[in-house]
Amino acid sequence: MNNTPNDVFQKCYEYERLEQVMKSGLYPYFIPLGGHVGAEMEIDGHSIIMLGSNNYLGLTDHPKVMEKAKEAIDKYGTGCTGSRFLNGTLDLHIELEDKLAKFLNKEMAITFSTGFQANLGVISTIAGRNDIIYLDRLNHASIIDGARMSYARNLKYRHNDHEHLRYLLENNRDNPGVIVTDGVFSMEGDLADIPGLIEISKEFGARLIIDDAHGIGAMGSTGRGTAEHFGCHDEVDILVGTFSKSFACIGGFAAGPAKVMDYIKHTARTMIFSASLPPAAVATVIAVLETLENEPELIVNSHRAAERARQGLASLGFNVGNSEAPIIPIIVGDEAQTLMFWKQLFGEGVFTNPVVSPAVASGGELLRTSYMATHTDDMIDRALDIFEKCGRELGII
């Protein structure tokens, strides 16, 4: 450590929150998982019910999906070692984009190396210095960062508050810009009112981008996402998503009008200056699309497991918010109690995700739980028994 005035490392040396939490024995992050991430797995030698994964369709260890990934490595090797723009495009990438566009009923789809990069690339390319981006206050960090990177003016409206959004648009009628929102809000599991947003966007002439990272594959009768759930899929201008949830690997995409997608494809920095998806990941997504088409009951099973848990948790007296997706928050409202609740659950055999400030507002601390198509009734019931035991011991219920 040096004593240079205004040393940019100073904030690192003065950061004490990590040390304090670790000393308390309540540090909940970067826990190494061993083996396949499934509905029930082993961690540190003991069995645990996994309620902390975004593997909504339970396909990360599906035999067909794993087989296709292995075949891709045998044919193409492990990576492309370059950007899509220059030397990193395989025929496999083109096949995926064509199948994805068909699945989503959009003119064209393009893929990115992560979902985060998809939002950064799309938003910063579509909105420029003289534009306005209207953002839901609970949008994911990748949306916020994409909006910042665009140099456009950012205006936030209160969560799902369309009157506030109308007020902002009324005051900027000469610059309607673009509305950007999550489809499923990742911490709370509630949904954007997409039909209402479509109505507003048409009224003011604004474009609408939906980031449906947690909706694609998990919402709608065919898995097209939250807009399909509401019956208005075709009216969304641009749909952005990720492959790291229901699609069982890594990567991101955007889908919409061909002219718009071509523009993004040739100007988005996260497309041009980032290495392309590796063959195994691309083949995985293709296999998931095929599996989803052949096994639509996976979506039903995921929601059935979530609804069993939602009703059980609510009947025990837990605050589960307004969740409608296979994501259920257990709102605790205190950081220390949230971390203690997480630790007790983990020790009893249930894996959850503790979410504290700044990921949620202070006073809104929660445990995020999520549900897979492969969760059985027995797993959910055993988890509920553990939730009740730990919740009563801590005075949460």
C-alpha positions as CSV (number, residue, x, y, z in Angstrom):
1,M,0.0,0.0,0.0
2,N,1.4,3.4,-0.9
3,N,0.5,6.8,0.4
4,T,0.2,8.6,-2.9
5,P,-2.6,11.3,-2.7
6,N,-5.7,10.3,-4.7
7,D,-4.4,6.8,-5.2
8,V,-7.1,5.0,-7.2
9,F,-6.5,1.8,-5.1
10,Q,-7.4,3.6,-1.9
11,K,-11.0,2.6,-2.1
12,C,-10.0,-1.0,-2.3
13,Y,-7.9,-0.9,0.9
14,E,-10.6,0.9,2.8
15,Y,-13.4,-1.5,1.7
16,E,-14.4,-3.2,5.0
17,R,-17.8,-4.7,4.3
18,L,-16.4,-8.0,2.9
19,E,-14.2,-8.5,5.9
20,Q,-17.0,-7.7,8.4
21,V,-19.4,-10.2,6.8
22,M,-16.8,-12.9,6.6
23,K,-15.9,-12.5,10.2
24,S,-19.5,-12.8,11.1
25,G,-19.6,-16.3,9.4
26,L,-22.5,-15.2,7.2
27,Y,-20.6,-14.7,3.9
28,P,-22.9,-16.3,1.2
29,Y,-21.2,-15.8,-2.1
30,F,-18.9,-17.7,-4.5
31,I,-19.8,-21.1,-3.1
32,P,-18.2,-23.8,-5.3
33,L,-20.7,-26.3,-6.7
34,G,-19.6,-29.8,-7.6
35,G,-21.1,-31.8,-10.4
36,H,-24.2,-31.1,-12.5
37,V,-26.4,-28.2,-11.4
38,G,-29.7,-30.0,-11.0
39,A,-32.8,-29.8,-8.8
40,E,-31.0,-31.7,-6.1
41,M,-27.2,-31.9,-5.8
42,E,-24.3,-32.4,-3.5
43,I,-22.3,-29.5,-2.0
44,D,-19.4,-30.2,0.4
45,G,-20.5,-33.8,0.7
46,H,-24.1,-33.2,1.7
47,S,-27.3,-33.2,-0.3
48,I,-29.0,-29.9,-1.0
49,I,-32.2,-28.9,-2.8
50,M,-31.2,-26.3,-5.3
51,L,-33.6,-23.3,-5.2
52,G,-30.9,-20.9,-6.4
53,S,-30.5,-21.7,-10.1
54,N,-31.9,-20.1,-13.2
55,N,-32.0,-23.5,-14.9
56,Y,-35.8,-23.1,-15.2
57,L,-36.3,-26.0,-17.7
58,G,-33.8,-28.2,-16.0
59,L,-31.8,-28.8,-19.2
60,T,-28.2,-28.3,-18.1
61,D,-27.7,-32.0,-17.8
62,H,-30.3,-33.2,-20.4
63,P,-28.7,-36.1,-22.3
64,K,-29.6,-34.8,-25.7
65,V,-28.3,-31.3,-24.9
66,M,-25.0,-32.6,-23.5
67,E,-24.6,-34.9,-26.5
68,K,-25.0,-32.0,-29.0
69,A,-22.5,-29.9,-27.1
70,K,-19.9,-32.7,-27.2
71,E,-20.5,-33.3,-30.9
72,A,-19.9,-29.6,-31.6
73,I,-16.5,-29.8,-29.8
74,D,-15.5,-32.9,-31.8
75,K,-16.4,-31.1,-35.1
76,Y,-15.4,-27.5,-34.4
77,G,-13.0,-27.6,-31.4
78,T,-13.4,-25.6,-28.3
79,G,-13.5,-22.0,-29.5
80,C,-13.5,-19.5,-32.4
81,T,-10.7,-17.2,-31.2
82,G,-12.1,-14.2,-32.8
83,S,-15.1,-11.9,-33.1
84,R,-18.1,-12.6,-35.3
85,F,-17.3,-9.6,-37.3
86,L,-14.0,-10.9,-38.6
87,N,-13.0,-14.6,-38.1
88,G,-15.3,-16.0,-35.5
89,T,-18.5,-16.9,-37.4
90,L,-19.3,-20.5,-37.9
91,D,-22.0,-22.0,-40.0
92,L,-23.3,-23.1,-36.6
93,H,-23.8,-19.5,-35.5
94,I,-25.9,-18.8,-38.6
95,E,-28.0,-22.0,-38.0
96,L,-28.7,-20.9,-34.5
97,E,-29.7,-17.3,-35.5
98,D,-32.0,-18.6,-38.2
99,K,-33.7,-21.1,-35.8
100,L,-33.9,-18.5,-33.1
101,A,-35.6,-16.0,-35.4
102,K,-38.1,-18.6,-36.5
103,F,-38.8,-19.7,-32.9
104,L,-39.4,-16.0,-31.9
105,N,-41.3,-15.2,-35.0
106,K,-39.0,-12.2,-35.7
107,E,-37.5,-11.2,-39.0
108,M,-33.9,-11.6,-37.8
109,A,-32.0,-12.6,-34.7
110,I,-28.3,-11.9,-33.8
111,T,-26.3,-13.5,-31.0
112,F,-23.8,-12.0,-28.5
113,S,-21.3,-13.7,-26.2
114,T,-23.4,-12.9,-23.0
115,G,-26.8,-11.5,-22.2
116,F,-25.1,-8.6,-20.5
117,Q,-23.3,-7.8,-23.8
118,A,-26.5,-8.1,-25.7
119,N,-28.1,-5.3,-23.7
120,L,-25.0,-3.1,-23.8
121,G,-24.7,-3.5,-27.5
122,V,-28.4,-3.1,-28.5
123,I,-29.2,-0.2,-26.2
124,S,-26.0,1.8,-26.8
125,T,-26.4,1.4,-30.5
126,I,-30.1,2.2,-30.8
127,A,-30.1,5.2,-28.6
128,G,-27.6,8.1,-29.3
129,R,-26.5,11.3,-27.8
130,N,-29.7,13.2,-28.8
131,D,-32.2,10.5,-27.7
132,I,-34.0,9.7,-24.5
133,I,-34.2,6.2,-22.9
134,Y,-37.1,5.6,-20.5
135,L,-36.2,3.0,-17.9
136,D,-38.1,1.1,-15.2
137,R,-36.3,1.8,-11.9
138,L,-36.0,-2.0,-11.2
139,N,-34.3,-2.8,-14.5
140,H,-31.3,-5.1,-14.6
141,A,-27.8,-3.7,-14.3
142,S,-27.0,-4.6,-17.9
143,I,-29.9,-2.4,-19.1
144,I,-28.7,0.5,-16.9
145,D,-25.2,0.1,-18.1
146,G,-26.2,-0.1,-21.8
147,A,-28.2,3.1,-21.3
148,R,-25.2,4.8,-19.7
149,M,-22.9,3.7,-22.5
150,S,-25.3,5.2,-25.1
151,Y,-24.7,8.8,-24.0
152,A,-28.5,9.2,-24.4
153,R,-30.5,11.0,-21.7
154,N,-31.7,8.5,-19.2
155,L,-35.1,9.0,-17.5
156,K,-36.3,6.5,-14.9
157,Y,-40.0,5.9,-14.1
158,R,-41.2,4.3,-10.9
159,H,-41.5,0.5,-11.1
160,N,-44.4,-0.5,-13.3
161,D,-45.9,3.0,-12.8
162,H,-47.3,3.9,-16.2
163,E,-48.7,7.2,-15.1
164,H,-45.2,8.3,-14.2
165,L,-44.0,7.0,-17.6
166,R,-46.7,9.0,-19.3
167,Y,-45.7,12.1,-17.4
168,L,-42.1,11.8,-18.6
169,L,-43.2,11.2,-22.2
170,E,-45.7,14.1,-22.1
171,N,-42.8,16.4,-21.1
172,N,-40.7,15.1,-24.0
173,R,-43.2,14.7,-26.8
174,D,-40.7,16.0,-29.4
175,N,-38.3,13.2,-28.4
176,P,-40.2,9.9,-27.6
177,G,-37.0,7.8,-27.8
178,V,-37.2,4.2,-26.5
179,I,-38.7,2.5,-23.5
180,V,-36.6,-0.3,-22.1
181,T,-37.8,-2.7,-19.4
182,D,-37.3,-6.2,-18.1
183,G,-40.1,-8.7,-19.0
184,V,-39.6,-10.6,-15.8
185,F,-37.9,-8.7,-13.0
186,S,-35.1,-10.9,-11.8
187,M,-35.2,-10.4,-8.1
188,E,-38.9,-10.0,-7.4
189,G,-40.3,-12.4,-10.1
190,D,-43.1,-9.9,-11.1
191,L,-43.9,-9.0,-14.7
192,A,-43.8,-5.8,-16.7
193,D,-47.2,-4.8,-17.9
194,I,-46.2,-5.2,-21.5
195,P,-49.6,-4.7,-23.1
196,G,-49.8,-1.3,-21.3
197,L,-46.3,-0.4,-22.4
198,I,-47.2,-1.3,-26.0
199,E,-50.2,1.0,-25.8
200,I,-48.1,3.9,-24.4
201,S,-45.3,3.4,-26.9
202,K,-47.7,3.6,-29.8
203,E,-49.5,6.6,-28.4
204,F,-46.2,8.6,-28.1
205,G,-44.3,7.1,-31.0
206,A,-41.6,5.5,-28.8
207,R,-39.9,2.2,-29.5
208,L,-40.1,-0.6,-27.1
209,I,-37.3,-3.0,-26.1
210,I,-38.0,-5.9,-23.8
211,D,-35.1,-7.7,-22.0
212,D,-36.7,-11.1,-21.3
213,A,-33.7,-12.8,-19.8
214,H,-35.9,-14.6,-17.3
215,G,-38.9,-15.0,-19.5
216,I,-37.5,-16.6,-22.7
217,G,-38.1,-20.4,-22.3
218,A,-39.9,-19.9,-19.0
219,M,-43.0,-17.8,-19.9
220,G,-45.6,-18.1,-22.6
221,S,-47.2,-21.3,-23.9
222,T,-44.3,-22.0,-26.3
223,G,-41.6,-20.3,-24.2
224,R,-41.3,-17.2,-26.3
225,G,-41.5,-15.1,-23.2
226,T,-43.5,-12.6,-21.2
227,A,-45.0,-10.8,-24.2
228,E,-46.3,-14.2,-25.4
229,H,-47.7,-14.8,-21.9
230,F,-49.7,-11.5,-22.4
231,G,-50.7,-12.3,-26.0
232,C,-48.8,-9.4,-27.6
233,H,-45.4,-11.0,-28.6
234,D,-45.5,-9.7,-32.2
235,E,-45.9,-6.1,-31.0
236,V,-42.6,-5.7,-29.2
237,D,-40.0,-3.9,-31.4
238,I,-36.9,-5.6,-30.1
239,L,-36.6,-8.6,-27.9
240,V,-33.4,-9.2,-26.0
241,G,-32.5,-12.3,-24.0
242,T,-29.9,-14.6,-22.7
243,F,-28.9,-18.2,-23.0
244,S,-27.7,-18.5,-19.4
245,K,-31.1,-19.3,-17.9
246,S,-33.6,-21.6,-19.6
247,F,-31.2,-22.2,-22.5
248,A,-28.7,-23.9,-20.2
249,C,-25.4,-22.3,-21.1
250,I,-24.1,-18.8,-21.9
251,G,-24.7,-16.1,-24.5
252,G,-27.3,-13.5,-25.5
253,F,-29.4,-12.5,-28.4
254,A,-31.5,-9.7,-29.9
255,A,-34.4,-10.2,-32.3
256,G,-36.4,-7.8,-34.3
257,P,-36.7,-6.1,-37.8
258,A,-34.0,-7.3,-40.2
259,K,-32.9,-3.7,-41.0
260,V,-32.5,-2.9,-37.3
261,M,-30.7,-6.1,-36.5
262,D,-28.3,-5.6,-39.4
263,Y,-27.5,-2.1,-38.2
264,I,-26.8,-3.4,-34.7
265,K,-24.8,-6.3,-36.1
266,H,-22.4,-4.0,-37.9
267,T,-22.1,-1.2,-35.4
268,A,-22.5,-2.6,-31.8
269,R,-19.2,-2.5,-30.0
270,T,-20.0,-5.7,-28.0
271,M,-20.6,-7.5,-31.3
272,I,-17.6,-6.2,-33.2
273,F,-15.0,-6.2,-30.4
274,S,-15.9,-9.4,-28.5
275,A,-15.0,-13.0,-29.3
276,S,-17.9,-15.1,-30.5
277,L,-19.8,-17.9,-28.7
278,P,-17.9,-21.2,-28.6
279,P,-19.3,-24.1,-30.6
280,A,-20.4,-26.1,-27.6
281,A,-22.6,-23.2,-26.4
282,V,-24.1,-22.6,-29.8
283,A,-24.9,-26.3,-30.2
284,T,-26.4,-26.4,-26.7
285,V,-28.9,-23.6,-27.5
286,I,-29.9,-25.3,-30.8
287,A,-30.5,-28.5,-28.8
288,V,-32.5,-26.7,-26.2
289,L,-34.7,-25.1,-28.9
290,E,-35.4,-28.6,-30.3
291,T,-36.1,-30.0,-26.8
292,L,-38.4,-27.2,-25.9
293,E,-40.4,-27.8,-29.1
294,N,-40.7,-31.5,-28.4
295,E,-41.2,-31.2,-24.7
296,P,-43.4,-28.1,-24.0
297,E,-44.5,-29.7,-20.7
298,L,-41.2,-28.5,-19.3
299,I,-42.6,-24.9,-19.0
300,V,-45.7,-26.2,-17.3
301,N,-43.7,-28.3,-14.9
302,S,-41.5,-25.3,-13.9
303,H,-44.6,-23.2,-13.1
304,R,-46.3,-26.0,-11.3
305,A,-43.3,-26.4,-9.0
306,A,-43.1,-22.6,-8.5
307,E,-46.8,-22.4,-7.7
308,R,-46.6,-25.2,-5.2
309,A,-43.8,-23.4,-3.4
310,R,-45.5,-20.0,-3.7
311,Q,-48.7,-21.2,-2.1
312,G,-46.8,-23.1,0.6
313,L,-44.6,-20.2,1.5
314,A,-47.5,-17.8,1.6
315,S,-49.6,-20.1,3.8
316,L,-46.7,-20.2,6.2
317,G,-46.8,-16.5,6.5
318,F,-43.8,-15.5,4.4
319,N,-44.0,-12.3,2.3
320,V,-43.6,-13.6,-1.3
321,G,-44.4,-10.3,-3.1
322,N,-46.1,-10.3,-6.5
323,S,-44.3,-13.1,-8.2
324,E,-45.8,-14.6,-11.3
325,A,-42.7,-16.3,-12.8
326,P,-40.7,-19.3,-11.6
327,I,-38.9,-16.8,-9.3
328,I,-40.2,-16.3,-5.8
329,P,-38.8,-13.8,-3.4
330,I,-39.0,-14.2,0.4
331,I,-38.9,-10.6,1.5
332,V,-37.2,-10.3,4.9
333,G,-36.4,-6.6,5.1
334,D,-33.2,-6.7,7.1
335,E,-29.7,-7.6,5.9
336,A,-28.4,-9.4,9.0
337,Q,-31.6,-11.5,9.3
338,T,-31.5,-12.3,5.6
339,L,-28.0,-13.6,5.8
340,M,-28.8,-15.6,9.0
341,F,-31.8,-17.1,7.3
342,W,-29.7,-18.0,4.2
343,K,-27.1,-19.7,6.4
344,Q,-29.6,-21.7,8.4
345,L,-31.4,-22.9,5.2
346,F,-28.1,-23.8,3.6
347,G,-27.1,-25.9,6.7
348,E,-30.4,-27.7,6.6
349,G,-30.1,-28.5,2.9
350,V,-31.8,-25.7,0.9
351,F,-29.8,-23.5,-1.4
352,T,-31.2,-20.0,-1.9
353,N,-29.8,-16.6,-3.0
354,P,-29.5,-13.8,-0.5
355,V,-30.1,-10.4,-2.1
356,V,-29.2,-7.3,-0.1
357,S,-28.5,-3.6,-0.9
358,P,-27.5,-2.3,-3.4
359,A,-29.1,-5.1,-5.5
360,V,-32.4,-4.2,-3.7
361,A,-33.3,-1.0,-1.8
362,S,-32.4,-1.0,1.9
363,G,-35.3,-2.5,3.8
364,G,-36.2,-4.8,0.8
365,E,-33.6,-7.5,1.5
366,L,-34.8,-10.9,0.4
367,L,-34.0,-14.5,-0.3
368,R,-34.5,-15.2,-4.0
369,T,-35.7,-18.7,-4.8
370,S,-36.3,-20.1,-8.3
371,Y,-37.8,-23.3,-9.6
372,M,-37.0,-25.9,-12.3
373,A,-39.1,-28.3,-14.3
374,T,-37.2,-31.1,-12.6
375,H,-38.2,-30.1,-9.0
376,T,-40.6,-32.8,-7.7
377,D,-43.5,-32.3,-5.3
378,D,-41.4,-34.2,-2.6
379,M,-38.5,-31.8,-3.1
380,I,-40.7,-28.7,-2.7
381,D,-42.5,-30.1,0.3
382,R,-39.2,-31.0,2.0
383,A,-37.9,-27.5,1.3
384,L,-41.1,-25.9,2.7
385,D,-40.6,-27.9,6.0
386,I,-37.1,-26.5,6.2
387,F,-38.3,-22.9,5.4
388,E,-40.9,-23.2,8.2
389,K,-38.4,-24.6,10.7
390,C,-35.7,-21.9,10.0
391,G,-38.3,-19.1,9.6
392,R,-39.8,-19.8,13.0
393,E,-36.4,-20.1,14.7
394,L,-35.5,-16.6,13.4
395,G,-38.9,-15.0,14.1
396,I,-39.5,-14.3,10.4
397,I,-42.8,-16.0,10.6
